[in-house]
Amino acid sequence: MGILNTVIEFSYYLLSAFIAFVLIREIYKTENYQEAVLYSVILVPFILRILRIK
């Protein structure tokens, strides 16, 4: 059970990192400042999850 928990936790952090990477890429690609701010606000919870801060 401990190994399964570790695998799920690792997968969760990988998924969070992937979504954060996609959002960061979209921030750099967009030319609209409002979209960049929106992506930045969405990015904050994923960064906090990756850093394991609640």
C-alpha positions in Angstrom: 0.0 0.0 0.0 2.9 2.4 0.7 4.4 1.9 -2.7 1.1 2.6 -4.4 0.7 5.8 -2.3 4.2 6.9 -3.4 3.5 6.2 -7.1 0.2 8.2 -6.9 1.9 11.1 -5.1 4.7 11.2 -7.6 2.2 11.1 -10.5 0.3 14.0 -8.9 3.4 16.2 -8.7 4.4 15.3 -12.3 0.9 16.2 -13.5 1.0 19.5 -11.6 4.5 20.3 -13.0 3.3 19.5 -16.6 0.3 21.8 -16.2 2.5 24.6 -14.7 4.9 24.2 -17.7 2.1 24.5 -20.2 0.8 27.6 -18.4 4.2 29.2 -18.3 4.6 28.5 -22.0 1.3 30.1 -22.7 2.3 33.2 -20.7 5.3 33.7 -22.9 3.4 33.0 -26.2 0.5 35.3 -25.6 0.6 39.0 -26.6 -2.5 39.9 -24.7 -1.7 41.2 -21.2 -5.1 40.2 -19.8 -4.5 36.6 -20.8 -1.0 36.6 -19.3 -2.4 37.9 -16.0 -5.2 35.2 -16.1 -2.6 32.5 -16.8 -0.5 33.8 -14.0 -3.4 33.6 -11.5 -4.2 30.1 -12.6 -0.5 29.1 -12.3 -0.2 30.1 -8.6 -1.9 27.0 -7.1 0.1 24.6 -9.3 3.4 26.2 -8.2 2.2 25.9 -4.6 1.4 22.2 -5.1 4.8 21.6 -6.7 6.5 23.3 -3.7 4.2 21.3 -1.3 2.8 24.4 0.2 -0.9 24.4 1.0 
